[in-house]
Amino acid sequence: MNSDANGATNELNRKEGGLSYPTLVLITVTAAVLLVNYVETMVIPGVVVIQKYFATTETIASWITSAFLIVGAAVAPLFGKLGDVYGKRKMFLVVLGFYIAGVGIAGFSDSIYMLLFARAIQGVGFAVLPLGIAMVTDVYPKEKVATAQGIISGMVAVGTILGLVVGAYIVQDLGWQDAFHTAFILSILLIIAVAIVLKKDMIGQKTKMDYAGTVLLMTGITLVLVYLTEGPSLGWAALENIAFLIPGLILIIFFFVFESGRTNPLIELKLLRIRNVFLANMVGIVSGVVMFLAFFAVVYYAQLPAPYGLGLDTISTGMALAPAALAMMVVGPIVGKVMPKLGPKPVILFGSVVMMLGFGMFIMNRSTSLDLTIDSAVSFIGVIAMIIPIVNMITVSIPQDSTSVGLGMNSMLRNLGGAIGPVLATTIMTSFTVAVIVIEGGKPVVVGTLPSSTAFDTIFEMGIILLVAVFIMSLFIKNYVFGKAEP
């Protein structure tokens, strides 16, 4: 880093109001992460409620999650670069503004499609995570970044607990609209606090933004995901469905060709030449798929009527999954402290094995809400043990002036994986169904279909296969520890 940048960093690290600026940044970022994860977790158990409210299908309902993640994936690297150019604090406030607008519109949605539009706007707000971590990376020394990330991950878990418990109560007792209304008020309070507390910024050099690349990627991914969602109903080889797949694949391929010739691309492909950056992003994609695959499947299974599922209401589902988030909250800071001493490689290997164990437990034993609680806790301990090293590998392996771009790219790829997860889960659930039969007039009558036990077994088996891929990729990570030579 040059002398000007060093001077700016020293200025950022001065005390302010009794607290050092790095501490203020960390508190602010954790508050934003807490809020976003509260809202997004609140939405997951509410998906079934919203589906029934609008009388829509599981396939369309899955886009309540995917719309947010797809847009978040596309804009994360864009806002990462905007943060490097115009200031991370400024862009942090901008994306919070988008998030407030999306949450506000969502609460007044009178159709499923208006809600999906609102969720897409909220997706811009997901860029607070890479921007926030980049701000933390700017003001903390490298050996302390992992600990700070562990604290942030702990807030992810706290937000998840609040979403599953408090959010579930609001969704069930007051309605899903009020869940968004309360989140809207909290979002306004947060942006005011950010504007007051964070007054300094680091400005980079002006450069052109790759808006065309953003549109290409978002459109291509959306078309491919539409193909996946419509496969069970239209047919995988149906011409009207392939009409989504082919243009989507062409746009994605063209995106990478287009990016390779750009002076200021959305994705810095040259960063992928760094071994640990490439592996962190590949593990990020797969872990994103696995995490949301599990989350979506577990929520649906919990709320399906017995004997097809556990027949839990929204609150009971949230309470069953809350201990898993609590386990993440406890384990996150521990991983953050241990990882600098062990390095990312053994931690990711450990996380993938633990999550495989959790998925195996889902297959073998999920007959009660207690089983669901234990299985989820084991699985999501594995999740947090994978996520923290991934982010740290990015921050350690790339030049500091590319931190926001690198983290934005990683968030994009993890979000893409997350967007695929719910769609893949619902695709499997609609592909493996069982007839619901009732007796009317002394005769059995088929009144509909529900996902079968085979569907959920298939989801968790697929998750295990993907985690094996994570384990194999992790073997090639170039390990490092602080206090010794780094890569």
C-alpha positions as CSV (number, residue, x, y, z in Angstrom):
1,M,0.0,0.0,0.0
2,N,1.4,3.5,-0.8
3,S,2.1,6.2,1.7
4,D,-1.2,8.0,1.0
5,A,-3.2,4.9,1.7
6,N,-1.1,4.3,4.9
7,G,-1.9,7.8,6.0
8,A,-5.6,7.3,5.3
9,T,-5.6,4.0,7.3
10,N,-3.9,5.6,10.2
11,E,-6.5,8.4,10.2
12,L,-9.2,5.8,10.2
13,N,-7.7,4.0,13.2
14,R,-7.7,7.1,15.5
15,K,-9.9,7.1,18.6
16,E,-13.3,8.7,18.4
17,G,-15.6,9.3,21.3
18,G,-13.7,6.8,23.5
19,L,-14.0,4.0,21.0
20,S,-11.4,3.4,18.2
21,Y,-12.7,3.8,14.7
22,P,-12.1,0.1,13.9
23,T,-14.4,-0.7,16.8
24,L,-17.1,1.7,15.5
25,V,-16.8,0.1,12.1
26,L,-17.1,-3.4,13.5
27,I,-20.2,-2.5,15.6
28,T,-21.9,-0.8,12.7
29,V,-21.2,-3.7,10.3
30,T,-22.4,-6.3,12.8
31,A,-25.6,-4.3,13.3
32,A,-26.3,-4.2,9.6
33,V,-25.5,-7.9,9.2
34,L,-27.8,-8.6,12.2
35,L,-30.7,-6.8,10.6
36,V,-30.3,-8.3,7.1
37,N,-30.0,-11.8,8.4
38,Y,-33.0,-11.3,10.7
39,V,-35.1,-10.3,7.7
40,E,-33.9,-12.9,5.4
41,T,-34.2,-15.7,8.0
42,M,-37.7,-14.4,8.9
43,V,-38.7,-14.9,5.3
44,I,-37.7,-18.6,5.1
45,P,-40.2,-20.1,7.5
46,G,-42.7,-17.5,6.2
47,V,-42.4,-18.8,2.6
48,V,-45.0,-21.5,3.2
49,V,-47.4,-18.9,4.8
50,I,-46.9,-16.5,1.9
51,Q,-47.4,-19.3,-0.6
52,K,-50.8,-20.1,0.9
53,Y,-51.7,-16.4,1.2
54,F,-51.2,-15.8,-2.6
55,A,-52.4,-19.4,-3.5
56,T,-49.3,-19.9,-5.6
57,T,-47.1,-22.9,-6.2
58,E,-44.0,-24.1,-4.4
59,T,-42.0,-23.3,-7.5
60,I,-43.0,-19.7,-7.6
61,A,-42.7,-19.4,-3.8
62,S,-39.0,-20.5,-4.1
63,W,-38.3,-17.3,-5.9
64,I,-39.1,-15.3,-2.8
65,T,-35.6,-16.4,-1.7
66,S,-34.0,-16.7,-5.1
67,A,-35.0,-13.3,-6.4
68,F,-33.1,-11.7,-3.5
69,L,-30.1,-13.9,-3.9
70,I,-29.8,-13.5,-7.7
71,V,-29.8,-9.7,-7.6
72,G,-27.5,-9.8,-4.6
73,A,-25.1,-12.0,-6.5
74,A,-25.1,-9.7,-9.6
75,V,-24.6,-6.4,-7.7
76,A,-22.2,-7.5,-5.0
77,P,-19.0,-7.2,-7.2
78,L,-20.4,-4.0,-8.8
79,F,-20.9,-2.3,-5.4
80,G,-17.6,-3.7,-4.3
81,K,-15.9,-1.8,-7.1
82,L,-18.0,1.3,-6.5
83,G,-16.9,1.1,-2.8
84,D,-13.3,1.1,-3.9
85,V,-13.8,4.1,-6.2
86,Y,-16.3,6.3,-4.4
87,G,-15.8,5.1,-0.8
88,K,-17.1,2.1,1.1
89,R,-19.1,4.1,3.6
90,K,-20.9,6.0,0.9
91,M,-21.8,2.8,-0.9
92,F,-22.8,1.1,2.4
93,L,-25.4,3.9,2.9
94,V,-26.6,3.5,-0.8
95,V,-27.2,-0.2,-0.5
96,L,-29.0,0.2,2.8
97,G,-31.2,2.7,1.0
98,F,-32.1,0.1,-1.6
99,Y,-32.8,-2.4,1.2
100,I,-35.1,0.0,3.0
101,A,-37.1,0.6,-0.2
102,G,-37.4,-3.1,-0.9
103,V,-38.5,-4.0,2.6
104,G,-41.0,-1.1,2.5
105,I,-42.6,-2.3,-0.8
106,A,-42.6,-5.9,0.3
107,G,-44.9,-5.2,3.2
108,F,-47.6,-3.6,0.9
109,S,-47.4,-6.2,-1.8
110,D,-50.8,-7.2,-3.1
111,S,-49.5,-10.0,-5.5
112,I,-46.8,-12.5,-5.4
113,Y,-45.1,-10.8,-8.4
114,M,-45.0,-7.5,-6.6
115,L,-43.5,-9.2,-3.7
116,L,-40.9,-10.8,-5.9
117,F,-40.1,-7.4,-7.4
118,A,-39.6,-6.0,-3.8
119,R,-37.4,-8.9,-2.9
120,A,-35.2,-8.2,-6.0
121,I,-34.8,-4.6,-4.8
122,Q,-33.8,-6.0,-1.4
123,G,-31.2,-8.0,-3.1
124,V,-29.2,-4.9,-3.7
125,G,-29.0,-4.5,0.1
126,F,-27.1,-7.8,0.4
127,A,-24.0,-5.9,-0.8
128,V,-23.7,-4.6,2.8
129,L,-21.9,-7.9,3.7
130,P,-18.9,-7.6,1.3
131,L,-18.7,-3.9,1.7
132,G,-18.9,-4.3,5.5
133,I,-16.2,-6.9,5.6
134,A,-14.0,-4.8,3.3
135,M,-14.4,-1.8,5.7
136,V,-13.4,-4.1,8.6
137,T,-10.4,-5.4,6.6
138,D,-9.3,-1.8,5.9
139,V,-9.1,-0.9,9.6
140,Y,-7.9,-4.1,11.2
141,P,-4.5,-5.8,10.8
142,K,-4.6,-9.1,8.9
143,E,-3.9,-11.3,11.9
144,K,-7.1,-9.8,13.6
145,V,-9.4,-9.9,10.6
146,A,-10.4,-13.5,11.2
147,T,-11.4,-12.7,14.8
148,A,-13.5,-9.8,13.5
149,Q,-15.1,-12.0,10.9
150,G,-15.9,-14.5,13.7
151,I,-17.8,-11.7,15.6
152,I,-19.6,-10.8,12.4
153,S,-20.5,-14.4,11.8
154,G,-21.8,-14.6,15.4
155,M,-24.2,-11.7,14.5
156,V,-25.3,-13.7,11.4
157,A,-26.3,-16.4,13.9
158,V,-28.0,-13.9,16.2
159,G,-30.0,-12.5,13.3
160,T,-30.9,-16.0,12.3
161,I,-32.2,-16.8,15.8
162,L,-34.2,-13.6,15.9
163,G,-35.6,-14.3,12.4
164,L,-36.6,-17.9,13.3
165,V,-38.1,-17.0,16.7
166,V,-39.2,-13.4,16.8
167,G,-39.9,-13.2,13.1
168,A,-41.8,-16.4,13.2
169,Y,-44.1,-15.1,15.9
170,I,-44.8,-11.9,13.9
171,V,-45.5,-13.9,10.7
172,Q,-47.9,-16.2,12.5
173,D,-49.6,-13.9,14.9
174,L,-49.6,-10.6,13.1
175,G,-49.1,-11.6,9.4
176,W,-46.1,-11.6,7.1
177,Q,-46.9,-8.0,6.0
178,D,-46.2,-6.8,9.6
179,A,-43.0,-8.7,9.6
180,F,-41.8,-6.5,6.7
181,H,-43.3,-3.4,8.3
182,T,-41.3,-3.8,11.5
183,A,-38.1,-4.6,9.5
184,F,-38.7,-1.3,7.6
185,I,-38.7,0.7,10.8
186,L,-35.6,-1.0,12.0
187,S,-33.9,-0.4,8.7
188,I,-34.5,3.3,8.9
189,L,-33.1,3.5,12.4
190,L,-30.0,1.6,11.2
191,I,-29.2,3.9,8.3
192,I,-29.5,6.9,10.5
193,A,-27.1,5.3,13.0
194,V,-24.6,4.5,10.2
195,A,-24.8,8.0,8.8
196,I,-24.1,9.5,12.3
197,V,-21.4,7.0,13.5
198,L,-19.3,6.5,10.4
199,K,-18.0,9.8,9.2
200,K,-14.7,8.8,7.5
201,D,-14.1,7.1,4.2
202,M,-11.2,5.9,1.9
203,I,-11.7,7.1,-1.7
204,G,-9.9,5.3,-4.5
205,Q,-9.2,6.2,-8.2
206,K,-12.1,6.9,-10.5
207,T,-12.8,4.1,-13.0
208,K,-15.6,2.9,-15.3
209,M,-18.3,0.6,-14.0
210,D,-19.3,-2.6,-15.7
211,Y,-23.0,-2.2,-15.8
212,A,-23.4,-4.3,-19.0
213,G,-21.6,-7.2,-17.3
214,T,-24.1,-7.0,-14.4
215,V,-27.1,-7.2,-16.7
216,L,-25.6,-10.0,-18.7
217,L,-24.9,-12.2,-15.7
218,M,-28.2,-11.5,-13.9
219,T,-30.2,-12.2,-17.0
220,G,-28.3,-15.4,-17.8
221,I,-28.6,-16.9,-14.3
222,T,-32.3,-16.0,-14.1
223,L,-33.1,-17.8,-17.3
224,V,-31.2,-20.9,-16.3
225,L,-33.0,-21.0,-12.9
226,V,-36.4,-20.5,-14.6
227,Y,-35.5,-23.6,-16.7
228,L,-34.8,-25.6,-13.5
229,T,-38.0,-24.5,-11.8
230,E,-40.2,-25.3,-14.8
231,G,-38.5,-28.6,-15.6
232,P,-40.9,-30.9,-13.5
233,S,-44.1,-29.2,-14.9
234,L,-43.1,-28.3,-18.5
235,G,-40.7,-31.2,-19.1
236,W,-36.9,-31.0,-19.1
237,A,-36.7,-31.5,-22.9
238,A,-39.8,-29.4,-23.8
239,L,-39.1,-26.7,-26.3
240,E,-40.8,-24.0,-24.3
241,N,-38.5,-24.8,-21.4
242,I,-35.4,-25.1,-23.4
243,A,-36.2,-21.6,-24.7
244,F,-35.1,-20.5,-21.2
245,L,-32.1,-22.7,-20.9
246,I,-30.3,-22.1,-24.2
247,P,-30.3,-18.2,-24.1
248,G,-29.4,-18.4,-20.4
249,L,-26.3,-20.5,-21.1
250,I,-25.3,-18.4,-24.1
251,L,-25.5,-15.2,-22.0
252,I,-23.5,-16.7,-19.1
253,I,-20.8,-17.9,-21.6
254,F,-20.8,-14.6,-23.4
255,F,-20.5,-12.8,-20.0
256,F,-17.1,-14.5,-19.3
257,V,-15.9,-13.8,-22.9
258,F,-17.1,-10.2,-22.5
259,E,-15.4,-9.8,-19.1
260,S,-12.0,-11.2,-20.4
261,G,-11.7,-8.3,-22.8
262,R,-12.8,-5.5,-20.4
263,T,-10.5,-3.0,-18.9
264,N,-12.6,-2.8,-15.7
265,P,-14.6,-6.0,-15.6
266,L,-17.4,-6.9,-13.1
267,I,-15.3,-10.0,-12.1
268,E,-11.6,-9.7,-11.9
269,L,-10.8,-13.0,-13.6
270,K,-7.0,-12.4,-13.0
271,L,-7.7,-12.8,-9.3
272,L,-8.8,-16.3,-9.9
273,R,-5.3,-17.2,-11.0
274,I,-4.4,-17.0,-7.3
275,R,-4.9,-20.6,-6.0
276,N,-6.6,-19.7,-2.7
277,V,-8.8,-17.1,-4.3
278,F,-10.0,-19.6,-6.9
279,L,-10.6,-22.4,-4.3
280,A,-12.3,-20.0,-1.9
281,N,-14.8,-19.1,-4.7
282,M,-15.4,-22.6,-5.8
283,V,-16.0,-23.8,-2.3
284,G,-18.2,-20.7,-1.8
285,I,-20.5,-21.6,-4.7
286,V,-21.0,-25.2,-3.6
287,S,-21.4,-24.3,0.1
288,G,-24.0,-21.7,-0.9
289,V,-26.0,-24.4,-2.8
290,V,-25.8,-26.8,0.1
291,M,-26.7,-24.3,2.8
292,F,-29.9,-23.1,1.1
293,L,-30.7,-26.6,-0.2
294,A,-30.8,-27.7,3.4
295,F,-32.6,-24.7,4.8
296,F,-35.4,-24.7,2.3
297,A,-35.9,-28.5,2.5
298,V,-36.0,-28.5,6.3
299,V,-38.5,-25.7,6.5
300,Y,-40.9,-27.4,4.0
301,Y,-40.5,-30.8,5.7
302,A,-41.2,-29.3,9.1
303,Q,-44.5,-27.7,7.9
304,L,-45.8,-30.4,5.7
305,P,-48.8,-32.2,7.3
306,A,-48.1,-35.5,9.1
307,P,-47.4,-38.2,8.1
308,Y,-45.7,-36.5,5.1
309,G,-43.8,-34.1,7.3
310,L,-43.9,-33.0,11.0
311,G,-47.0,-30.7,10.7
312,L,-45.3,-27.8,12.6
313,D,-46.6,-24.3,12.5
314,T,-44.4,-21.3,11.7
315,I,-43.4,-20.6,15.3
316,S,-42.7,-24.3,16.1
317,T,-40.5,-24.5,12.9
318,G,-38.6,-21.4,14.0
319,M,-38.1,-22.8,17.5
320,A,-36.9,-26.1,16.2
321,L,-34.3,-24.4,14.0
322,A,-33.2,-21.7,16.5
323,P,-30.8,-23.9,18.4
324,A,-28.9,-24.5,15.1
325,A,-28.5,-20.7,14.8
326,L,-27.4,-20.5,18.5
327,A,-24.8,-23.1,17.8
328,M,-23.5,-21.0,14.9
329,M,-23.4,-18.0,17.2
330,V,-21.2,-19.8,19.7
331,V,-19.0,-21.6,17.2
332,G,-18.4,-18.6,14.9
333,P,-16.2,-16.5,17.2
334,I,-14.3,-19.7,18.2
335,V,-13.6,-20.5,14.6
336,G,-12.5,-16.9,14.1
337,K,-9.9,-17.3,16.9
338,V,-8.7,-20.8,16.0
339,M,-8.4,-20.3,12.3
340,P,-5.3,-18.0,12.3
341,K,-3.5,-20.6,14.4
342,L,-4.5,-23.6,12.3
343,G,-5.0,-22.0,8.9
344,P,-8.1,-22.3,6.6
345,K,-7.4,-25.7,5.2
346,P,-8.1,-27.9,8.2
347,V,-11.0,-25.7,9.3
348,I,-12.8,-26.1,5.9
349,L,-12.1,-29.8,5.9
350,F,-13.5,-30.1,9.4
351,G,-16.6,-28.1,8.4
352,S,-17.3,-30.2,5.3
353,V,-17.1,-33.4,7.3
354,V,-19.4,-32.1,10.1
355,M,-22.0,-30.9,7.6
356,M,-21.9,-34.3,5.8
357,L,-22.5,-35.9,9.2
358,G,-25.5,-33.6,9.7
359,F,-27.0,-34.4,6.3
360,G,-26.5,-38.1,7.0
361,M,-28.5,-37.6,10.3
362,F,-31.3,-35.9,8.3
363,I,-31.6,-39.0,6.1
364,M,-31.4,-41.5,9.0
365,N,-33.5,-39.7,11.6
366,R,-35.9,-36.8,11.2
367,S,-39.2,-38.1,12.7
368,T,-39.5,-35.5,15.5
369,S,-38.9,-31.8,15.9
370,L,-36.0,-32.7,18.4
371,D,-34.4,-34.8,15.6
372,L,-34.7,-31.8,13.3
373,T,-33.1,-29.5,15.9
374,I,-30.1,-31.8,16.5
375,D,-29.6,-32.5,12.8
376,S,-29.8,-28.8,11.9
377,A,-27.4,-27.8,14.7
378,V,-24.7,-30.3,13.5
379,S,-25.2,-29.2,9.9
380,F,-24.9,-25.5,10.5
381,I,-21.9,-25.8,12.8
382,G,-20.3,-27.2,9.6
383,V,-21.6,-24.3,7.6
384,I,-20.0,-21.6,9.8
385,A,-16.7,-23.6,9.9
386,M,-16.6,-23.3,6.1
387,I,-17.7,-19.7,5.6
388,I,-15.2,-17.9,7.9
389,P,-12.1,-19.5,6.3
390,I,-13.5,-18.8,2.8
391,V,-13.8,-15.0,3.4
392,N,-10.4,-14.9,5.2
393,M,-8.7,-16.6,2.3
394,I,-9.9,-13.8,0.0
395,T,-8.9,-11.0,2.3
396,V,-5.4,-12.5,2.9
397,S,-4.7,-13.5,-0.6
398,I,-5.5,-10.4,-2.7
399,P,-4.0,-6.9,-2.8
400,Q,-5.6,-4.5,-0.4
401,D,-6.7,-2.2,-3.1
402,S,-8.8,-5.1,-4.6
403,T,-10.4,-6.2,-1.3
404,S,-13.9,-4.9,-2.0
405,V,-13.8,-6.3,-5.6
406,G,-12.5,-9.7,-4.4
407,L,-15.1,-9.9,-1.5
408,G,-17.8,-8.8,-3.9
409,M,-16.9,-11.5,-6.4
410,N,-16.9,-14.1,-3.6
411,S,-20.3,-12.9,-2.3
412,M,-21.6,-13.0,-5.8
413,L,-20.6,-16.6,-6.3
414,R,-21.9,-17.7,-2.9
415,N,-25.2,-15.9,-3.6
416,L,-25.4,-17.7,-6.9
417,G,-25.0,-21.0,-5.1
418,G,-27.6,-19.8,-2.6
419,A,-30.0,-18.9,-5.4
420,I,-29.7,-22.3,-6.9
421,G,-30.3,-24.1,-3.6
422,P,-34.0,-23.3,-3.1
423,V,-34.8,-23.8,-6.8
424,L,-33.0,-27.2,-6.8
425,A,-34.8,-28.2,-3.6
426,T,-38.2,-27.4,-5.0
427,T,-37.4,-29.1,-8.3
428,I,-36.6,-32.3,-6.4
429,M,-39.7,-31.9,-4.2
430,T,-41.9,-31.6,-7.3
431,S,-40.2,-34.5,-9.1
432,F,-40.7,-37.0,-6.2
433,T,-44.3,-36.8,-4.9
434,V,-46.8,-38.9,-3.2
435,A,-50.6,-38.8,-3.7
436,V,-52.7,-37.4,-0.8
437,I,-55.7,-39.7,-0.5
438,V,-58.9,-39.1,1.5
439,I,-62.0,-41.2,2.0
440,E,-65.1,-39.7,0.6
441,G,-68.3,-41.7,0.5
442,G,-66.4,-44.8,1.5
443,K,-64.1,-44.5,-1.5
444,P,-60.5,-43.3,-1.7
445,V,-60.1,-40.0,-3.6
446,V,-56.8,-38.4,-4.6
447,V,-57.0,-34.7,-3.6
448,G,-53.4,-33.7,-4.5
449,T,-49.8,-34.5,-4.1
450,L,-47.0,-33.6,-1.6
451,P,-43.2,-34.2,-1.6
452,S,-42.4,-37.7,-0.7
453,S,-39.9,-39.1,1.8
454,T,-37.7,-40.0,-1.3
455,A,-37.6,-36.3,-2.2
456,F,-36.1,-35.3,1.0
457,D,-33.7,-38.2,1.1
458,T,-32.6,-37.2,-2.5
459,I,-32.0,-33.6,-1.4
460,F,-29.7,-34.6,1.5
461,E,-27.9,-37.2,-0.6
462,M,-27.2,-34.6,-3.2
463,G,-26.0,-32.3,-0.4
464,I,-23.5,-35.0,0.7
465,I,-22.2,-35.5,-2.8
466,L,-21.6,-31.7,-3.1
467,L,-19.9,-31.7,0.3
468,V,-17.5,-34.5,-0.9
469,A,-16.6,-32.1,-3.7
470,V,-15.9,-29.4,-1.2
471,F,-13.7,-31.8,0.8
472,I,-11.7,-32.7,-2.3
473,M,-11.2,-29.1,-3.4
474,S,-10.1,-28.1,0.1
475,L,-7.2,-30.6,-0.1
476,F,-5.6,-28.3,-2.6
477,I,-5.8,-25.1,-0.4
478,K,-2.4,-23.6,0.3
479,N,-2.5,-23.4,4.1
480,Y,-1.1,-20.5,6.1
481,V,-1.0,-19.4,9.7
482,F,-0.3,-16.0,11.1
483,G,3.1,-15.6,12.7
484,K,4.7,-17.8,10.0
485,A,5.3,-17.4,6.3
486,E,2.1,-16.6,4.4
487,P,1.4,-17.6,0.8
